[in-house]
Amino acid sequence: YYIDSSGRLYYAVTANDKEFGLGCYNLETDTECGFYKLGVNPTKTWSYVKGPWKVGNELYMVGGDRKLYCLDATNPANFCMGLSGYYTGFSFPAGAFLDPNTAGTTMSPNMSFGPGVFGEVVGSRIYFITDSHANAIPKTLRSFCFDTVTKSPCAGWTVSSQTHGTPMTYPRVWSSFIYYNNAMNPVHICARLNGLSQYCFSLSSGLPSSPPVVFSGLSLNTGFGSEITMGSRSYFPDFMYQAMSSNPGRVLCWDWSTGAPCAPTWEYKSWTHPTKGNPRDYTVNVDDKGCIWVVGDNAPAMWYFDPAKPPDRNGHAGKCESREGKFEQTFQPWQYCSGPKPFLWLRVDVANASLSDFSKLEIRIKDSSNNTIFVYDCLTNSSLSANLSGISAQTSGQPLNVEVFYALSSGVNLQSFEIRAYYHASPLEFCLKSRHDCLQDAIKNPVNVSGQQVSLQPKVEVELTKPEECPVLGEGAGSNGPGGGTGGSGPSSGAGGTVGQTGGGSGSSSTGAGPGILLTPSPLPSTGSSGASGAIVHPPTAGGAQVVEKDGQLQILPEAKQRCYWRPKQKHLEATQKPPTKPAVSKKASVQAQKPKKDAGKPVAQKPKKKPAKAKVATPQQDMEYVCEPEK
């Protein structure tokens, strides 16, 4: 069968008893989507048609009339390019396999499971093995080759035959397979039958060949069904394995790179046993998550297993588990106390993982209205880094809403991975606010920045001195300043390391194989000296400290001091009998820094506590003003 990108399943079918062709079923809508008639069988029979085999954008099928047909895979209503109809002009000779009338229409003795022809696609060629008798011994096996480019038999190919005469429980060929060498180059087309019987033909000539028998240590009851190859390993359903007993069915694994059964596990027994019986497995396939699905005759006709899991204590194959997920994260841009500043998102990376860990990995960006504005398929682009330059106008200065859809590859034991957002930003700011009530001494706020790449040379304090013109309110003991701790001083600190989901600190998240989060800075392109190493950025206007980058480290230095104080205005207010209002003195200090190339963090401003002091003596209220002058 073949499933297209829209969820349409195409499969071989016989309709109205004799008509055969390609059926269509829409898996998304759960409805039939058409039947494409190819021909009519010569007599009433079962589904006597084989295929489809997909080569490029073409689907090939063989009917009971021994003809090879071709349909356009993108629209099966159309013929393949270069043809005037579905028929390719290639037919198998009489005797290659039985026609429906000769094969019979009953289960015994002439079982009919479609024409005795089996195909394998290698490049632009289809190689066939045919079975001359559906259910009889002796039988003749022949090899054929069709070139889909020239729509004719392969050049240099010799149609040859081999005869099998060993009795079988069900004497027929069940499937073919491609035989690889240790370098995974296809060299033969083969059929593995009962006992130790294996029949092969060279892909280069069509002549009989005798490579080492696959699973030479196993005597099979009937033979292999249709296999699936993943990497250097092929998985073969052992059809009719102990079918007459209550034992489970099984799938066998062969490693072409070693030319031996797979290690450490080569046998996967059905977990349907013993409660649900033997499924009689005849074909396998694999989904996009690496889970192998097995189809058989008996109920339950389908089971599945994870080839990366070892068998359980009863020897049964391990079931597949969900290995996919969705991760959502919003990265916040930095906030500046002095007002909005440029902030550009550069890219989103998947870190602490590799592309081979995933069978699916997609990064999506959404706007504030939850509309998807950017989609990046990491596997298609062979990169774990999504460049966001194409949506910079839509995301600049805005929260970055990231969705990551992923599925882990089979056999991968990835416990967690990180999602990182990179950006260009204006120099960071440390903002301090202190309130002086004229009843305390100078307020001192030490500036501390955590992180291994940050050094304090020398120790920096942002100081708010007691205004010289504070009104004389009376004598009494001083109190702790609102700007800090004992003695009217207090610290202000910010994170200088990794900045996470809130833009001010580190953040991470992991559940099972879920990702963590990381927000990582990049230097902001700038003009003048602010972009150079060691250059001092524009100083704050209200006093405080400056942050510079020197020798790969951030250094915090005191800035030029200012003298700020209260003074009376020219006109005074009339005195009243009400208690005087203490003049409030406010001062903001900000620290700016050129961002390091990585591991720079956004500080968290610490708001000082307020602890007002009570006045002791009432004095007339004056109209005051607060001014700052450079300290001489």
N, C-alpha and C positions, 0 to 999 in steps of 0.2 A: 504494500500500500504506500501511498504518498500523501502527506499533509502539507498544504501550502501555507503561506504566511497569514492568510485570512481565516485559517481554521477549517478549510474544506478538506475532507478526507476522500481520497480517490482509491478505489479498490476494484478488483476483478469480480465480475458478476455475470450470471446467466439469467436472463429474463424471459418470461413467457415460454419457459421450458427449453427453447432452442436458441433464441437470440443471445449472443454474448457480447460483452463490451466492458466499458469503464463506468462504474457507478460513482456517484458523488453524494456525500453527506456533510452538511454544515454542522460542525461540532459546537459552534458558537450559538446558533439558534435552535439546535436540536431538530433540524428539518432536512429532508432530502433536497438535493440541489441538482438533480439531473441524471440522465443515463445516456451514454454515448455509444450507440450501436456500432459494432465493428463487423459482425458477420452472423451467420446462422449455422449451428451445428447440424450435421447430416441426420441426426436422430434425437429423439427425446432423451435427455440425460441430466446429470447433475451439472454443477458449475464447471464445465469443461473448458477452462480458460486460465492462463497463467500471466502473472505480472501484477502491477506494472513495475518495470525497471526504469529508474530515472537517470538520464544522461544529459547533463546541462539543463536546458529548458524543454526537454522532450521526454515523453513517457512511451515505453515499448511494451507490447503485450503479444502473447501467442495464443491463437484460438484452436478449437478442435479441428479446423481445416488445415492445420500445420502452417499457417501463414503468420508472418511477423508484421505487426501493425505499429504505427507511430502517431501519437497525438501531441499537440502543443500543450505543455504543462501549464502555461499561463492562461490558456483558454482552450480546453479540450475540444471545443466545437471546431477548432481550426486544425488543418493538417500540418504536419511538420514541414519545415522549409525545404523546398525543392521537390515536394511530392504533389501529385494531383489528387490524391486521396489518402485514406489512412494506411492502405497497404503499401509496404516498403518495396515490394518486388522480390523479397527473400522468402523462400519456403523451405521447410524441412522435407527431406525425401520420404517417400512411403517406406514404412518399416522402422523409421527412427523412433516413433512411439505409436501406440494403438489409437485408432480413431474411436469416437464415442460409442459407436455401434458395437465394435469388437470388444471394447473395454467392459461393456455391460453397464447395467443400471442398478444392480443390487449389491449389497454389502459383501456377500459371499456366493461364489468364490471370486468374482471379479470386482474387487473394490475399485471405484473410480474417484480419485481425488484430483481431477484435472489432468491435463495431458502430462505424460512422463517427460517433461522438459524442465531443466533447472538452469538458471542463469546467474552470472556474476559480472558486475561492472568494474572495469579497470580502465581508468582514463576515458577515452572516447570509444572504447570497444566493449562489446558484450560477449562473454564466453559462455557456451552452453554445454551441458551434458544431458544426453537423452537416454531414456530407459525403454527398451523395445517391448517389454511386456509388463503390464501394470501389476500382475500378481501371479507370475509364473517363473519357473526355473527350467532350463537355463534362460538367461537374459543377456542382451547385448547392450553395452554402453558405448556411445559414440560422442565425439567432441566436435563443436562447431564454433565459428567466430564471425561476428558481424561488426563492420566498421560503420559507426554512426555518422562519420563525416562524409564518406563516399556513398553511403546507403547501399553497400554491397558486401560480399564476403571478404574477409581480411586477406590482403595480399600475402602470398607465401604460406598460407595455411593449408594443412593436409587433413582432411576428414578421415579419422582413423577410429578403430573400435577395439574393445576388449570384452571378453565373455566371462560372466559369473555363473557358476554352476552349483555353489554350496547351498544346501537347503536353508531356508529362513523361516522364522515364525510368520512374518508377513513379508513375502519375497518381493520387495520393490525398492527402488531408490527413493529415499525420502528427501534428500537435499544434496547440494553441492557446496563446496567451500574453496576459497583461495588459499593456497599453500605458500607461505612466505619463508624466505631464508632468514638468517640471524640479523641481517641489516634491514629487515622489513621490506625487502623487494619482492613483489609477487612473481612467482616462477612456475606454478602449476595450478590447474583446476582439478579438484579431486572429489570423490565420493567415498565416504566411510560406511561400510555395510556391516553385516553381522560378523561375529567372531573377530578375527583380525584382518578381515578383507578391506583393502583400500585400493581404489583405482584412480590413477592420475594421468593427466595429459599435459605436455609442455605448453606453456603460453606462447613460446616463441615459434613453435612449429605445428602444434596439434598432435604430435606423435605421442604414443604411450610413454610414460616415465615412471620411475620407481623410487621416489624419495622415501626416507624413513617413515614408518607408519606412526601416525599421531595416536598417542595412548596405546602403544604396542603391548603394554602390560595388561590391558583390559580386553576381555572377550565380550563383545557387545551382543545383546539379544537380537536387536534389529538394525540399529545404526543411528547415526546422528541426524538430528533435525537441522533447521536453518539457524546458523550461528550469527553472532555479532562480534565485531572486532573493535577493541578499545585500546589505543596505544599499541603496545607489542603483544597484547593478549586477546585471544579469541575464546568466546564462551559458547559451548556446544550443548544443546539439550539432548540428553540421552533418551531418545524416544523408546517407549516400551520397556524401560528399565524396571525389572521385576514387576511387570504390569499385571501378572496373574497372582500377585501376592498383595498383602496389606502394607508393604513397605512403601516409603515415599519415592516420588520421582526425584530427578536430580539434574543439575547442570554442571558440566565439566569445564575446567579452565586450562588452556594451553598457552605457554609463554614461548613465542617464536624467537625471542632474543636468546634464550637458553636452549631451545629445542627440547623442552621438557615440560612436565606438568607444572603449573604455577606454584610458587612457594610464597608464604607458608600454607595457603589454602588452595586446593585444586578441585575440591568436590563440594558442591552446595546442594544439600538435600532439602526438599520441599518441607516447609513447616506446616503444610496442610495435613500431614500425617501425624497421629493416627486417626484423628477425629473426622477428617474430611476425605481421606482416601488418597489414591494415587492419581495425579492429574494427567499422566501420559503426555509428557511435554514434547512438543514438536517444533516450536519456534521461540525465539527470544528477540527482544529489542531493548534499547536503552533510552531513557528520557533525558531532558536537558539538565537534570540534577545528578546524573550518574547512577540512577536506580535502574536495575535490570528487571524487565517484566517478562514473564514466562507464560506461554499459552499452550494449553493441552486439550485433550478430548473430554476427559471426565470432569464432573463437577467436584470442586470448583475448577473451572476451566482456566483460571488465571491466578497467578501468584507473583510475588516480587521479592527481591532481596538486594542488600547492599554489599557489593563485592569487596568493599574495604573492611567489612566486619568479619571477625572470625566466627566460626560456628558456635552455637551455644553448647551447653553441657550435654545435650541430647544429640549433638551432631547436626542440628538443623541450621539452615542459613539464617543470618540475621536480617530482620526486617529493615526497610528504609525508614528513616525519620526525616522530619522537616529540617532542611538545611538552608532555608532561605529566609529573608526578612526585609524589613523596611526601617530605616533610621531617619528621624527628623530632628533638626537642630536649627535654632535661630542664633546667629552670631550678631552681637550688638556692636555698632561703631562706638568709638570713644566719645565721651561727653566732655565739653570744655566749659569751665566756669566763666571764661571771658567771652563766650559766645560761640556759634557754629564755626567749624574749621574744615578745610578740605580733608576728606577721608575716602580713599578709593579701594575697592575690593579687587584684588589681582587674580587669585585663583583658589581652587579648592583641591586638596590632595587627599588621597587615601594612603595612610602611612602604616608602618609595621605590618605590612602584608605584601604579597606579590601577585601579579596577574594570574599566575597558575593556580592560586588559591581559590579562584572564583570561576564558576560557569556562567555567572551573570553579574554585572557590576555597572550600574547606571547612576549618574549624578544629575539631579534636577534642581533648578533654582526657581522659586516662586516669588511673585511680587506681593505687595501688601493686600491685594484683593484675592490672593490664593490662586492666581493664574500662573501656569507654567510658562516661563519666559526663556528657559535655557535647558537643553537636554544634552548630556554627554555620555556616550557609551564607551567605557574604559577599554573593554575587550576589542571593540571594533577599531578604536584608535590606538590600541597597544600602548596605553599610557595610564598611569594612576593620577595624573595631574590635569585638571580641567581649567583652561585659560578663560577668564571672565571678561577679557577686554571688550568683547562684542556687546556686553550688556552694561558697560560702566556707567552710561548715562542713566540707566534705570535703577542702578544699585548704589550710586555714589551717595555717601552719607546716610544711607538707609540700612535698617536691619537686613542681614543676609539670611534668607530662609532656604535651608538646604534639605533636600530629601535624597537618601541613598537607598536604592533597591539592589539587593545582592542575593546570590545563591552560591554556596560553597561547592567546590569541585569534589568529586568522589574521592574518598581516601584522605581528604585534607582534615587536619585536626586543629584548625585555627580557633583559638579561644576568644580573641578580641583583636580589634584593629582601631586605628585612629582616623578621625576626619579633621583635617586642618584647614583653616582659612587664612590666607595671606593678604596683606593690605599695605598701601601707602597711607601715611597719616601725618598730620601736622605735629610739631613737637608737643610732647605731653606736658601737662600742667599739674603742679601741686598747688592747691588753693587752700589758704588758711584764713579764718575769720575770727578775730578776737574783739571783745567789747570791753572797754575800760570805763569803770564807773567812778574814777577819781578817788577811790578809797583803797587802792592797792598800789603796789610798786609795779615795776616793768613786767609785762607779760612776755614770757619766753617760750617759743615753740620749737623744739629740736626737729629737724627734718631727717627722717630715716627712710631709706629705700632698701627693701630686701632683695636678695638675688646675688649670685656668685659674681656676676659681671659688674657689680656696682660697688664703688668705693667712696668713702667720705673723706675728702682731703681739703681743708680740715673739717672738724665738726662744725655743722651749720645750725644756727638758730635764727629764727625770725622773731625779732623783738619789737614789742610795742611799748615804748617808754611812757611813763606817766606824764600827761600833758602839763607843761609849766603853768599854764593859765587856768588849771582846774580851780573852781571856786573853793574857798575855804569853808568847809562844812562843819568844822569842829574837830576836836581831838577824840581819839579812840583807837582801839586796836585794829590793825589791818586784817583783812579777810582773804581767803583763797581766791585767786582770780578766776573769772569764768573761762579764761583761755586755757587753763591747764590744771595742774595738780598743786601740790603743796608749794607755798612760796610764790604763787602766781605764775607758775610755768607748767607747761605740759607738752607731750610729744605729738607729732603728726607723722604718720607713716603711710607708705603705699607699696603695693607689690611691684617689684621690679623684674619679676621673672615672667613666666608664661601667663598670658591673659586668656581667660576662658569665656564661657558663654555669656556672662553678664558684662563683659568688657572691663571688669575690675577684679581680677583674681584668677585662679586657675580652675578649670572644670574638667571633669571626665565622667564617662558613663560606660558601663559594660554589663551586658546581660547575655550569658552564653557566648555566642560569637558576635555579639553586638559591638559597635565601634565606640571608642572614646572620642572626645572632642578637644580641639586645640586651636587657639587663635594666635597666629604668628605674624609679627611685624616685618616689614621691609622698609629700607630707607626711602623717604619721600624725596622725589626729585625737587631740587630747589635752586634758587639763584643766589649769587653772592656768597658770602662766607658761611652761611648757615648750613650748606651741604658738605662742607669740608671737614675732614677729621680734626677734632680739637677746636673747631671754631665755636665761639660763643653765640648762642642764638639771641634773638632780640630780647632784651631784659624786660621784666615786668615793670609796670609803671607805678605800682603801689608799694614797692619794697618787697623783700623776701629773700629768695635765693635763686641762683642760676645753676643749670645742669649742663655740663659740657661732656663731649666724648673725646677721650684721649687715650691712645695706646690700647684701643679695643675695650676700654672700660668707661663707665659713666662716672663722672666726678661732680660732686655738689660743692659749689663755692658760694661764699657770701657775695651779695651784690652791693653796689654803692649805697651807703646809708642815707636816709632822709630824716630831717628833723620835722616832726609833725606835732602840732599843739592847738589848743583852744585859745581863742582870744575874744574879748568883748567887741560887739559891733558899736558903731558910732552912737546909735540911738538905743537907750535902755528902756525896758518895760517898767511900768509902775509896779511898785511892791504891793503884794497882797498879803492877806492873813493866812492864805493856804500854805501847806508845807511846800517847800521848794522842790522843783523837779530837777533831778540830777541830769546834767548834760551827758548824753551818750557819745562815746568816741568809738568809731568803727574803722577798721583798716583791713584790707584784703591783701594777702601776699600770694603771689603765684610763682611757680617754678616751671620753667620750660626746658625741654631737653630734645636734642636731636636723637631720633630713635635708633637703637642698635639694629644690626641686620637680623638678629634673631634673639629670641628669648627676652624681648623687652616686654614689660608688663605695665598694665594700667594701674596707677595707684588708687587707693580708696581714701577719699577725703574723710578725715575724722572730725566730726563736729564737736567743738568744745562745749562743756556744760555751762549753764548759766546759773550764777548764784549771786543775786543782787544783795547789796548791803543796805541796811537801814540808816537813814540820816539821823544824826544826833542833835544838831542845832538847826533851827529854821533860819534861813537867810533869804533876803530878797532875790527873786529870779531875774537873771539877766539874759539878754538875747545874745547868744554866743555863735561863733563860726569856727570851723575846723580847717586849718591850712597846713600844707607840707612844703618844706623848702629843702634844697640840697644842703647837706651838712658841710660846713666849711672846715 
